[in-house]
């Protein structure tokens, strides 16, 4: 047997589900258990607050399902778990706060570790003497770690409370037409809950639409307020338009 075939067989046994058969030897059983234990520990560390909310048993069951269906593909375990919130959405379909909490927990940690990006100086942008056409043609690059999604619960409040609490006494609240933003400004990750109309505008800018295109579908007064807040919060890494190229 070639070295490649031997390595492939070894890897196949380690990642195999229990239904595929028992390990070929006691040593292989130890390797398989160690592999699963390391991945379970990685998920528990990345989703500590989610684990507190669901409880150890439910979290371990979900994590084991994930481990058997989604093997790691990166050299570092820090990146393992990106799809875990999606699995939780399916496993806890009647409890949407679980997946939302996990999503926020994951992206706050990812924003903290995201590669550095520049940050727009609001004063410099305001003093650049852009004409109306420049503003209409302006596009924005999002800040380091930017992510967003719609939410249906008070998962952000749960995330805050679960920092020091096991979750007893916390209540789930349902809501509508809300979304959450995550990004890093300076060295600190941030999040903010926004309404559906602001979320549409942010999604448009994040997808490369111009400010003029966004303005056609937004209240001009609200858009002005949003732009001011986005710039002050450090939501953008770069602004480009004809005058800036």
VOBA-1610 file (N, C-alpha, C; in pm, whole numbers, padded with zeros to 5 digits, always signed):
BEGIN
Unk+00086-00119+00000Unk+00000+00000+00000Unk+00089+00125+00000Unk+00057+00221-00086Unk+00135+00344-00093Unk+00111+00430+00030Unk+00201+00525+00052Unk+00186+00616+00166Unk+00058+00697+00154Unk+00025+00743+00034Unk-00098+00820+00014Unk-00221+00736+00045Unk-00222+00612+00001Unk-00336+00524+00029Unk-00346+00496+00178Unk-00232+00477+00243Unk-00232+00452+00387Unk-00285+00573+00462Unk-00241+00693+00422Unk-00288+00814+00487Unk-00438+00835+00464Unk-00485+00806+00344Unk-00627+00822+00313Unk-00712+00725+00395Unk-00665+00603+00410Unk-00738+00504+00489Unk-00742+00544+00636Unk-00628+00594+00685Unk-00621+00639+00824Unk-00718+00753+00848Unk-00717+00852+00756Unk-00808+00967+00769Unk-00954+00922+00761Unk-00982+00829+00670Unk-01119+00782+00655Unk-01172+00716+00780Unk-01088+00641+00848Unk-01132+00576+00972Unk-01154+00677+01084Unk-01069+00778+01089Unk-01081+00877+01197Unk-01211+00956+01185Unk-01245+00996+01063Unk-01362+01084+01045Unk-01490+01005+01023Unk-01484+00874+01017Unk-01603+00794+00988Unk-01705+00804+01101Unk-01832+00799+01065Unk-01939+00794+01164Unk-01946+00655+01224Unk-02007+00644+01340Unk-02016+00514+01407Unk-02089+00412+01322Unk-02187+00459+01242Unk-02264+00369+01159Unk-02179+00300+01052Unk-02063+00358+01023Unk-01976+00301+00920Unk-01901+00178+00969Unk-01910+00151+01099Unk-01842+00035+01154Unk-01747+00072+01266Unk-01712-00027+01343Unk-01622-00005+01456Unk-01480+00021+01405Unk-01400+00091+01485Unk-01260+00112+01446Unk-01187-00020+01427Unk-01087-00019+01344Unk-01016-00143+01309Unk-00926-00193+01420Unk-00898-00107+01519Unk-00809-00148+01629Unk-00835-00059+01749Unk-00794-00104+01869Unk-00807-00017+01987Unk-00734+00115+01971Unk-00620+00113+01903Unk-00547+00237+01881Unk-00624+00334+01793Unk-00688+00280+01689Unk-00768+00366+01602Unk-00887+00424+01677Unk-00944+00347+01770Unk-01055+00398+01851Unk-01010+00517+01934Unk-00887+00511+01985Unk-00833+00621+02064Unk-00814+00744+01976Unk-00758+00722+01855Unk-00740+00834+01762Unk-00875+00899+01728Unk-00977+00815+01701Unk-01107+00868+01663Unk-01169+00949+01777Unk-01159+00897+01898Unk-01213+00969+02013Unk-01140+01100+02037Unk-01007+01098+02019Unk-00928+01220+02039Unk-00962+01325+01934Unk-00982+01280+01811Unk-01021+01371+01701Unk-01154+01439+01733Unk-01253+01361+01772Unk-01383+01418+01803Unk-01377+01507+01927Unk-01299+01465+02024Unk-01289+01545+02146Unk-01224+01680+02120Unk-01124+01685+02033Unk-01058+01811+02002Unk-01155+01906+01929Unk-01232+01852+01835Unk-01328+01936+01762Unk-01441+01982+01854Unk-01485+01895+01944Unk-01589+01935+02039Unk-01540+02046+02129Unk-01416+02036+02173Unk-01359+02140+02258Unk-01347+02272+02182Unk-01313+02265+02053Unk-01302+02386+01971Unk-01438+02453+01958Unk-01543+02375+01932Unk-01677+02433+01920Unk-01724+02491+02054Unk-01695+02422+02162Unk-01736+02471+02294Unk-01668+02603+02327Unk-01543+02619+02283Unk-01471+02744+02308Unk-01524+02856+02220Unk-01557+02825+02095Unk-01605+02928+02003Unk-01748+02970+02032Unk-01827+02880+02089Unk-01969+02907+02114Unk-02002+02889+02261Unk-01920+02952+02344Unk-01935+02935+02489Unk-02071+02984+02539Unk-02115+03100+02491Unk-02243+03154+02540Unk-02360+03074+02485Unk-02347+03026+02363Unk-02452+02941+02307Unk-02463+02812+02389Unk-02350+02757+02428Unk-02350+02635+02510Unk-02417+02660+02645Unk-02393+02776+02703Unk-02458+02808+02829Unk-02610+02815+02812Unk-02653+02866+02697Unk-02796+02883+02675Unk-02866+02749+02650Unk-02806+02664+02567Unk-02871+02537+02533Unk-02854+02432+02641Unk-02747+02446+02720Unk-02713+02341+02815Unk-02612+02245+02755Unk-02534+02181+02841Unk-02424+02096+02796Unk-02472+01980+02708Unk-02577+01912+02750Unk-02620+01793+02677Unk-02668+01825+02536Unk-02754+01926+02524Unk-02806+01963+02392Unk-02694+02016+02303Unk-02604+02094+02361Unk-02494+02148+02282Unk-02403+02035+02233Unk-02371+01942+02320Unk-02283+01832+02281Unk-02345+01748+02171Unk-02476+01724+02178Unk-02543+01646+02075Unk-02536+01718+01941Unk-02562+01849+01941Unk-02555+01926+01816Unk-02412+01931+01764Unk-02317+01951+01853Unk-02177+01959+01813Unk-02129+01827+01753Unk-02168+01715+01813Unk-02127+01585+01761Unk-02185+01562+01622Unk-02309+01603+01602Unk-02369+01592+01469Unk-02290+01674+01368Unk-02251+01792+01407Unk-02172+01879+01319Unk-02036+01817+01289Unk-01972+01762+01389Unk-01840+01703+01372Unk-01844+01588+01273Unk-01950+01509+01277Unk-01960+01392+01189Unk-02001+01428+01047Unk-02059+01546+01029Unk-02107+01585+00896Unk-02025+01696+00831Unk-01951+01772+00911Unk-01873+01884+00857Unk-01729+01874+00909Unk-01644+01800+00841Unk-01504+01791+00886Unk-01431+01922+00864Unk-01329+01949+00941Unk-01252+02074+00924Unk-01179+02075+00791Unk-01167+02193+00733Unk-01099+02208+00604Unk-00983+02306+00610Unk-00958+02365+00726Unk-00851+02463+00742Unk-00742+02407+00830Unk-00624+02468+00821Unk-00512+02426+00904Unk-00529+02466+01049Unk-00620+02559+01078Unk-00640+02607+01214Unk-00781+02579+01262Unk-00795+02537+01387Unk-00926+02511+01444Unk-01002+02640+01472Unk-00933+02754+01465Unk-01002+02882+01486Unk-01111+02906+01382Unk-01095+02845+01265Unk-01193+02866+01159Unk-01301+02757+01158Unk-01291+02661+01248Unk-01389+02552+01251Unk-01515+02596+01326Unk-01627+02586+01259Unk-01753+02624+01322Unk-01830+02728+01244Unk-01779+02768+01128Unk-01845+02874+01051Unk-01989+02837+01014Unk-02014+02709+00988Unk-02148+02666+00948Unk-02230+02611+01065Unk-02175+02614+01183Unk-02246+02560+01299Unk-02379+02633+01326Unk-02384+02766+01315Unk-02514+02834+01334Unk-02621+02785+01236Unk-02583+02751+01113Unk-02680+02700+01017Unk-02736+02565+01061Unk-02650+02480+01114Unk-02697+02352+01166Unk-02790+02373+01285Unk-02754+02466+01373Unk-02839+02493+01489Unk-02975+02545+01446Unk-02981+02621+01336Unk-03109+02670+01286Unk-03200+02554+01248Unk-03141+02447+01195Unk-03220+02329+01158Unk-03256+02245+01279Unk-03161+02226+01370Unk-03185+02142+01486Unk-03275+02208+01589Unk-03271+02340+01598Unk-03353+02415+01695Unk-03451+02505+01619Unk-03522+02445+01525Unk-03613+02523+01440Unk-03720+02597+01520Unk-03760+02542+01633Unk-03863+02606+01716Unk-03804+02706+01815Unk-03673+02716+01818Unk-03605+02808+01910Unk-03504+02890+01830Unk-03551+02985+01750Unk-03461+03058+01660Unk-03353+03138+01730Unk-03370+03166+01858Unk-03267+03243+01927Unk-03135+03167+01936Unk-03140+03034+01930Unk-03018+02954+01941Unk-02925+02983+01824Unk-02978+02972+01702Unk-02895+02998+01584Unk-02853+03144+01577Unk-02941+03236+01615Unk-02907+03378+01612Unk-02798+03411+01714Unk-02809+03352+01831Unk-02707+03371+01933Unk-02572+03316+01886Unk-02574+03198+01826Unk-02450+03138+01776Unk-02391+03221+01663Unk-02478+03273+01576Unk-02429+03357+01465Unk-02359+03481+01520Unk-02420+03547+01617Unk-02360+03667+01675Unk-02230+03633+01745Unk-02229+03525+01820Unk-02108+03486+01891Unk-01993+03457+01794Unk-02024+03387+01686Unk-01921+03355+01587Unk-01867+03481+01520Unk-01956+03567+01475Unk-01912+03682+01397Unk-01847+03790+01484Unk-01882+03799+01610Unk-01810+03891+01697Unk-01665+03846+01715Unk-01645+03715+01728Unk-01508+03666+01741Unk-01433+03677+01609Unk-01503+03654+01497Unk-01438+03667+01367Unk-01402+03812+01337Unk-01488+03905+01377Unk-01459+04047+01357Unk-01334+04088+01436Unk-01322+04036+01556Unk-01204+04068+01638Unk-01075+04023+01569Unk-01081+03907+01504Unk-00961+03850+01442Unk-00948+03883+01294Unk-01040+03960+01238Unk-01038+03988+01094Unk-00914+04068+01056Unk-00866+04050+00933Unk-00752+04131+00886Unk-00782+04280+00897Unk-00681+04358+00929Unk-00699+04502+00943Unk-00746+04565+00812Unk-00827+04668+00827Unk-00874+04746+00713Unk-00868+04892+00753Unk-00852+04982+00658Unk-00853+05125+00693Unk-00990+05168+00742Unk-00996+05286+00797Unk-01124+05340+00844Unk-01139+05483+00795Unk-01254+05513+00739Unk-01278+05645+00683Unk-01277+05750+00794Unk-01213+05861+00768Unk-01216+05976+00857Unk-01336+06062+00816Unk-01442+06066+00897Unk-01562+06142+00858Unk-01533+06288+00828Unk-01444+06350+00906Unk-01413+06491+00885Unk-01344+06512+00750Unk-01252+06423+00715Unk-01182+06435+00588Unk-01278+06414+00471Unk-01371+06320+00486Unk-01467+06296+00379Unk-01559+06417+00363Unk-01601+06477+00475Unk-01691+06591+00469Unk-01624+06714+00409Unk-01493+06726+00426Unk-01422+06845+00378Unk-01364+06827+00238Unk-01399+06715+00173Unk-01338+06685+00043Unk-01405+06758-00072Unk-01506+06838-00044Unk-01573+06921-00146Unk-01630+06839-00261Unk-01696+06729-00228Unk-01759+06649-00332Unk-01887+06717-00378Unk-01909+06713-00508Unk-02033+06768-00563Unk-02143+06663-00550Unk-02264+06703-00585Unk-02379+06612-00572Unk-02359+06486-00656Unk-02302+06502-00776Unk-02278+06386-00862Unk-02177+06290-00800Unk-02077+06346-00731Unk-01978+06262-00664Unk-02044+06176-00556Unk-02128+06240-00476Unk-02196+06167-00369Unk-02286+06059-00427Unk-02355+06090-00535Unk-02444+05992-00596Unk-02367+05872-00650Unk-02243+05895-00698Unk-02162+05787-00756Unk-02076+05715-00653Unk-02084+05757-00529Unk-01994+05704-00427Unk-02032+05561-00388Unk-01929+05479-00372Unk-01943+05342-00322Unk-01858+05325-00197Unk-01898+05232-00113Unk-01828+05212+00014Unk-01782+05068+00028Unk-01662+05050+00079Unk-01612+04918+00120Unk-01638+04905+00270Unk-01683+04789+00309Unk-01725+04770+00448Unk-01604+04749+00541Unk-01625+04776+00668Unk-01520+04765+00769Unk-01477+04620+00789Unk-01366+04604+00855Unk-01315+04470+00887Unk-01420+04392+00965Unk-01437+04265+00928Unk-01528+04178+01001Unk-01675+04204+00977Unk-01709+04283+00876Unk-01850+04316+00854Unk-01932+04190+00824Unk-02047+04181+00889Unk-02144+04075+00863Unk-02281+04126+00906Unk-02384+04071+00847Unk-02519+04113+00884Unk-02619+04003+00853Unk-02729+04001+00926Unk-02836+03906+00903Unk-02963+03959+00970Unk-03076+03906+00925Unk-03202+03937+00992Unk-03212+03855+01120Unk-03287+03905+01216Unk-03308+03833+01341Unk-03455+03842+01380Unk-03500+03744+01455Unk-03640+03739+01497Unk-03655+03739+01648Unk-03542+03744+01721Unk-03548+03739+01868Unk-03454+03843+01928Unk-03450+03845+02061Unk-03359+03933+02133Unk-03226+03864+02159Unk-03172+03797+02056Unk-03048+03721+02073Unk-02933+03807+02119Unk-02928+03934+02077Unk-02819+04022+02119Unk-02823+04047+02269Unk-02943+04066+02323Unk-02956+04084+02468Unk-02916+03957+02542Unk-02951+03843+02486Unk-02911+03716+02547Unk-02759+03702+02544Unk-02698+03740+02432Unk-02553+03733+02420Unk-02485+03817+02528Unk-02536+03936+02550Unk-02479+04022+02655Unk-02494+03957+02792Unk-02615+03908+02821Unk-02641+03854+02955Unk-02563+03725+02980Unk-02540+03647+02876Unk-02474+03518+02893Unk-02324+03529+02911Unk-02270+03649+02906Unk-02127+03668+02929Unk-02089+03623+03070Unk-02177+03648+03165Unk-02147+03615+03305Unk-02256+03532+03370Unk-02355+03487+03290Unk-02471+03420+03347Unk-02495+03291+03273Unk-02545+03191+03340Unk-02572+03062+03277Unk-02703+03063+03199Unk-02780+03170+03210Unk-02902+03180+03132Unk-03029+03164+03212Unk-03019+03132+03341Unk-03140+03118+03421Unk-03213+03252+03432Unk-03342+03247+03410Unk-03423+03367+03425Unk-03427+03454+03301Unk-03346+03425+03200Unk-03349+03504+03077Unk-03467+03459+02991Unk-03535+03554+02932Unk-03653+03523+02853Unk-03630+03558+02707Unk-03682+03474+02619Unk-03674+03500+02475Unk-03788+03591+02435Unk-03755+03693+02359Unk-03856+03784+02307Unk-03853+03778+02155Unk-03970+03768+02095Unk-03980+03763+01949Unk-04005+03903+01896Unk-03952+03931+01777Unk-03972+04061+01714Unk-03982+04045+01564Unk-04003+04154+01495Unk-04014+04150+01350Unk-03937+04267+01289Unk-03900+04250+01161Unk-03838+04357+01084Unk-03712+04413+01150Unk-03629+04325+01200Unk-03504+04369+01263Unk-03388+04292+01201Unk-03272+04351+01212Unk-03149+04287+01164Unk-03036+04328+01257Unk-02922+04266+01239Unk-02807+04296+01323Unk-02684+04316+01235Unk-02605+04415+01270Unk-02478+04442+01205Unk-02364+04404+01299Unk-02258+04349+01242Unk-02135+04322+01317Unk-02018+04377+01235Unk-01927+04444+01301Unk-01807+04496+01234Unk-01703+04529+01340Unk-01581+04560+01294Unk-01477+04602+01387Unk-01435+04744+01355Unk-01430+04826+01456Unk-01380+04963+01444Unk-01259+04973+01535Unk-01146+05008+01478Unk-01024+05009+01558Unk-00989+04867+01599Unk-00976+04844+01729Unk-00943+04711+01780Unk-01063+04638+01837Unk-01180+04700+01833Unk-01296+04645+01904Unk-01407+04602+01809Unk-01460+04480+01825Unk-01577+04441+01748Unk-01702+04508+01806Unk-01796+04538+01719Unk-01920+04604+01759Unk-02038+04534+01693Unk-02156+04554+01752Unk-02279+04511+01687Unk-02386+04616+01714Unk-02486+04617+01628Unk-02599+04707+01649Unk-02723+04647+01583Unk-02837+04661+01651Unk-02965+04616+01597Unk-03023+04729+01513Unk-03070+04697+01393Unk-03124+04798+01304Unk-03259+04752+01249Unk-03334+04846+01194Unk-03463+04815+01134Unk-03444+04765+00991Unk-03554+04713+00936Unk-03547+04654+00803Unk-03508+04755+00696Unk-03555+04880+00706Unk-03523+04978+00602Unk-03374+05013+00602Unk-03316+05028+00720Unk-03172+05054+00726Unk-03093+04932+00680Unk-03143+04816+00711Unk-03076+04693+00670Unk-03072+04682+00517Unk-03179+04718+00450Unk-03179+04715+00304Unk-03073+04809+00248Unk-03061+04926+00309Unk-02961+05023+00262Unk-02819+04970+00283Unk-02794+04912+00398Unk-02661+04858+00427Unk-02628+04742+00333Unk-02725+04655+00309Unk-02703+04543+00217Unk-02670+04594+00077Unk-02739+04699+00037Unk-02712+04756-00094Unk-02570+04809-00105Unk-02527+04884-00005Unk-02391+04937-00007Unk-02288+04824+00000Unk-02316+04723+00082Unk-02222+04612+00095Unk-02210+04533-00035Unk-02315+04535-00117Unk-02311+04463-00245Unk-02253+04546-00358Unk-02213+04671-00329Unk-02148+04753-00428Unk-02235+04857-00495Unk-02360+04873-00448Unk-02445+04977-00506Unk-02393+05116-00469Unk-02422+05212-00555Unk-02382+05350-00527Unk-02478+05412-00425Unk-02431+05520-00366Unk-02516+05591-00271Unk-02640+05647-00342Unk-02624+05686-00468Unk-02737+05735-00544Unk-02843+05629-00564Unk-02800+05505-00591Unk-02896+05396-00606Unk-02968+05368-00475Unk-02897+05375-00365Unk-02959+05354-00234Unk-03062+05463-00207Unk-03030+05585-00248Unk-03117+05700-00219Unk-03252+05689-00289Unk-03259+05615-00398Unk-03386+05603-00470Unk-03487+05518-00393Unk-03440+05442-00294Unk-03529+05352-00222Unk-03529+05380-00072Unk-03484+05499-00032Unk-03476+05530+00110Unk-03528+05670+00137Unk-03581+05690+00255Unk-03622+05822+00298Unk-03498+05911+00307Unk-03497+06026+00240Unk-03374+06108+00237Unk-03329+06156+00374Unk-03425+06189+00461Unk-03388+06233+00596Unk-03325+06118+00673Unk-03387+06000+00666Unk-03332+05885+00736Unk-03196+05846+00679Unk-03183+05852+00548Unk-03055+05816+00485Unk-02944+05908+00532Unk-02973+06037+00543Unk-02874+06130+00595Unk-02832+06096+00736Unk-02930+06057+00820Unk-02899+06019+00958Unk-02818+05891+00961Unk-02855+05796+00876Unk-02782+05669+00872Unk-02637+05690+00831Unk-02617+05769+00726Unk-02480+05792+00678Unk-02394+05853+00788Unk-02450+05951+00857Unk-02375+06014+00966Unk-02339+05910+01072Unk-02435+05826+01110Unk-02408+05727+01213Unk-02309+05621+01163Unk-02326+05575+01040Unk-02234+05475+00985Unk-02090+05525+00987Unk-02071+05651+00948Unk-01936+05707+00944Unk-01879+05721+01085Unk-01960+05767+01177Unk-01912+05783+01314Unk-01881+05649+01379Unk-01956+05545+01340Unk-01935+05412+01398Unk-01817+05339+01336Unk-01767+05390+01222Unk-01658+05321+01155Unk-01703+05200+01076Unk-01823+05208+01017Unk-01878+05095+00943Unk-01812+05076+00806Unk-01742+05180+00758Unk-01683+05174+00625Unk-01531+05181+00631Unk-01468+05105+00541Unk-01322+05108+00531Unk-01275+05205+00424Unk-01359+05228+00323Unk-01314+05311+00211Unk-01435+05367+00138Unk-01420+05487+00083Unk-01520+05548-00005Unk-01454+05582-00137Unk-01518+05544-00247Unk-01463+05572-00378Unk-01569+05632-00470Unk-01531+05727-00550Unk-01617+05785-00652Unk-01527+05843-00759Unk-01587+05903-00862Unk-01508+05953-00973Unk-01402+06051-00928Unk-01435+06137-00829Unk-01342+06240-00784Unk-01227+06183-00703Unk-01246+06058-00651Unk-01144+06001-00564Unk-01049+05907-00639Unk-01083+05869-00765Unk-01000+05777-00840Unk-00886+05848-00912
//
